[in-house]
Amino acid sequence: MIQLTYDLHIHSCLSPCGDNDMTPANIVGMAAVKQLDVIALTDHNSCKNCAPFMEMADTYGIIAIPGMELCTAEEVHVLCLFPDLYAASDFDRYVYDKMLQIPNKPDIFGEQLLYNNKDEIIGSEPNLLICNTSIGFDDVYDLVLDRQGVMVPAHIDKSANSLLANLGFVPPDSHFTCVELKDLAKLQELRNSNPYLEHCQILCNSDAHYLEHISEPERTITVKSNQIKDILSALHMYK
């Protein structure tokens, strides 16, 4: 078993709330400077910048996981992490059809920039990505698992757009095996009030929208190897 430093919740400039300096190459470059082993790109309701992100990461020798921060029908944010670009792109197409088709207003919400593998702007996403989709929280586990991925309820300790804030409880028929906290100091309190969490792997990511907010190499996950499938498997091991 090996220990990998990680940050599995990072937004690029495709997310309207992401800084325009958050290009795929800049994200990977900052992760390299900070000596992170594995990072995930998780833009709001989109995986469309994952291809250049993964190519850049391969150049730097960093493990890159393609992902998305999905907004469910209940406005719960869920990280969806996938084993490869094919699975992520397939999920991206599925989610796009479930989004509210509201045109983005860049001057209000921010630009939604698309990049190629040379870190050049090739366009922008016309529909606003921070809206909720019609996908229910209870459906996310199976939809992601069907693509050999892992769902991770995001920042469950936050007062907005989180599982506990928006639903008020962990649904009794839940199957997720990993959750994300923003503040690990709240973990025991949350476990006391939500026993389901006792059996979950706990992640603490940056949710970075600016380069300087990408995590330092302070936290690790224990995995069999540095292959993405083994990293995702490690997030299942606690159930």
C-alpha positions in Angstrom: 0.0 0.0 0.0 1.1 3.5 -0.7 0.2 7.0 0.4 -0.8 9.7 -2.1 -1.2 13.4 -1.4 -4.4 14.6 -3.1 -6.8 17.3 -4.0 -9.9 15.9 -5.6 -12.1 19.0 -5.9 -10.7 21.7 -8.2 -12.5 24.0 -10.6 -11.2 25.3 -13.8 -12.2 28.5 -15.7 -15.0 26.5 -17.2 -16.9 26.9 -13.9 -18.3 30.5 -14.0 -17.1 31.0 -10.4 -13.6 29.8 -11.3 -10.9 32.4 -11.9 -9.8 32.8 -15.5 -6.2 31.8 -14.4 -7.5 28.4 -13.6 -6.6 26.9 -17.0 -5.8 23.2 -17.2 -2.1 23.8 -17.6 -2.0 26.3 -14.7 -3.9 23.9 -12.4 -1.5 21.1 -13.1 1.5 23.3 -12.9 0.4 24.6 -9.4 -0.2 21.0 -8.3 3.3 20.1 -9.4 4.8 23.0 -7.5 2.9 21.9 -4.4 4.0 18.3 -5.0 0.6 16.8 -5.0 0.4 13.2 -6.3 -3.2 13.0 -7.5 -5.7 15.8 -8.5 -9.3 15.8 -9.9 -10.9 18.4 -12.1 -14.5 18.9 -11.0 -16.2 21.7 -12.8 -19.9 22.5 -12.2 -22.1 20.1 -14.2 -19.4 19.6 -16.9 -16.3 17.5 -17.7 -15.5 19.4 -20.9 -12.0 20.6 -19.7 -11.0 17.2 -18.5 -9.2 16.1 -21.7 -6.6 18.9 -21.7 -6.3 18.7 -18.0 -5.4 15.0 -18.2 -2.9 15.5 -21.0 -1.2 18.3 -19.1 -1.0 16.1 -16.0 0.6 13.3 -17.9 3.3 15.7 -19.0 4.0 16.7 -15.4 3.8 13.1 -14.1 0.7 13.8 -11.9 -2.2 11.5 -11.6 -5.3 13.2 -13.0 -8.9 12.0 -12.4 -11.6 13.3 -14.6 -14.7 14.4 -12.7 -17.6 16.8 -12.1 -19.3 18.6 -9.3 -22.9 17.7 -10.1 -25.8 19.8 -8.8 -28.8 17.6 -8.2 -32.5 18.4 -8.4 -32.3 19.2 -4.7 -29.4 21.5 -5.2 -27.0 19.1 -3.4 -23.5 19.2 -4.7 -21.9 15.8 -5.4 -18.4 15.1 -6.7 -18.5 12.4 -9.4 -15.1 10.9 -10.1 -14.4 8.6 -13.1 -11.8 6.1 -14.1 -11.1 7.5 -17.6 -12.1 10.3 -20.0 -14.5 8.0 -21.9 -16.7 7.5 -18.8 -16.5 11.2 -17.8 -17.5 12.3 -21.3 -20.4 9.9 -21.3 -21.6 11.3 -18.0 -21.1 14.8 -19.3 -23.5 14.1 -22.2 -26.0 12.6 -19.9 -25.9 15.5 -17.5 -26.1 18.2 -20.2 -29.5 16.9 -21.3 -30.7 17.1 -17.6 -29.6 20.7 -17.1 -31.8 23.8 -17.2 -31.1 25.5 -20.5 -30.4 29.0 -19.2 -28.0 31.1 -21.2 -25.0 32.2 -19.2 -24.5 35.9 -18.6 -20.7 36.3 -18.4 -20.8 39.8 -17.0 -22.9 38.6 -14.1 -21.9 35.0 -13.5 -18.4 34.8 -15.1 -17.0 33.3 -18.2 -17.1 29.6 -18.9 -14.0 29.0 -21.0 -13.1 25.8 -22.9 -9.5 24.9 -23.5 -7.5 22.6 -25.8 -4.4 20.6 -25.0 -2.2 23.5 -25.8 -3.9 25.5 -23.1 -5.5 27.8 -25.6 -9.1 29.0 -25.4 -11.2 27.3 -28.0 -14.6 28.6 -27.0 -17.1 28.9 -24.1 -20.0 27.0 -22.8 -23.2 29.0 -23.6 -25.5 27.6 -21.0 -25.1 28.4 -17.3 -23.4 25.6 -15.5 -24.2 26.4 -11.9 -27.9 25.6 -12.1 -29.4 22.5 -10.6 -30.1 19.5 -12.9 -33.2 17.2 -12.9 -31.1 14.4 -11.5 -32.3 13.4 -8.0 -29.7 12.7 -5.3 -31.0 9.1 -4.9 -30.1 8.4 -8.5 -26.5 9.7 -8.5 -24.9 6.6 -7.0 -26.1 4.2 -9.7 -25.6 6.6 -12.5 -21.9 7.1 -11.5 -21.3 3.4 -10.6 -22.7 2.4 -14.0 -19.6 4.3 -15.4 -17.3 2.6 -12.9 -17.0 5.9 -11.0 -17.4 7.1 -7.4 -19.9 9.6 -6.0 -18.8 11.8 -3.1 -21.3 14.2 -1.4 -19.4 17.5 -1.4 -18.6 19.7 1.6 -21.4 18.1 3.7 -20.6 20.5 6.6 -21.4 23.6 4.6 -24.6 25.5 5.2 -25.6 25.6 1.5 -25.6 23.1 -1.4 -24.7 20.2 0.8 -26.4 16.9 1.6 -27.0 17.7 5.3 -28.0 21.4 4.7 -30.4 20.7 1.8 -31.9 17.3 2.7 -31.3 17.5 6.5 -30.3 13.9 6.8 -28.6 11.0 5.1 -31.2 9.1 3.1 -31.6 5.6 4.7 -31.2 3.8 1.4 -27.9 5.6 0.5 -25.0 3.6 -0.8 -22.2 6.1 -1.1 -19.0 5.2 0.7 -17.1 8.5 0.8 -17.9 12.1 1.8 -16.1 15.4 1.7 -15.8 17.8 4.6 -14.4 21.3 4.4 -13.6 21.4 8.1 -12.4 18.2 9.6 -12.9 19.6 13.1 -16.6 19.0 12.6 -16.2 15.3 11.7 -17.0 13.8 15.1 -20.1 16.0 15.7 -21.4 15.0 12.2 -20.8 11.3 12.9 -22.6 11.5 16.2 -25.7 12.9 14.5 -25.3 10.8 11.3 -24.1 7.3 12.2 -24.0 6.4 8.5 -20.8 8.5 8.3 -19.0 6.1 10.6 -18.5 3.7 7.7 -17.5 6.3 5.1 -14.1 7.4 3.9 -13.5 11.1 4.6 -11.9 13.5 2.2 -10.9 17.1 2.7 -10.3 19.0 -0.5 -9.7 22.6 -1.5 -12.8 23.3 -3.7 -10.3 25.6 -5.3 -11.5 28.4 -7.6 -8.1 30.2 -7.6 -4.7 28.8 -8.1 -3.4 29.7 -4.7 -6.2 27.8 -3.0 -5.2 24.4 -4.4 -4.4 22.1 -1.4 -0.9 21.8 0.1 0.4 18.2 0.3 -0.9 17.7 3.8 -3.5 14.9 3.4 -3.1 11.5 2.0 -5.2 8.5 0.9 -4.0 4.9 1.2 -4.1 3.0 -2.1 -2.8 -0.2 -3.7 -1.2 1.6 -6.6 -1.1 4.9 -8.4 -3.6 3.6 -11.0 -6.9 5.6 -11.1 -9.0 2.4 -10.7 -7.2 1.6 -7.5 -7.6 5.2 -6.2 -11.3 5.0 -6.8 -11.5 1.6 -5.3 -9.9 3.0 -2.1 -12.9 5.3 -1.8 -15.2 2.2 -1.7 -13.2 0.2 0.8 -15.0 1.5 4.0 -18.4 -0.1 3.2 
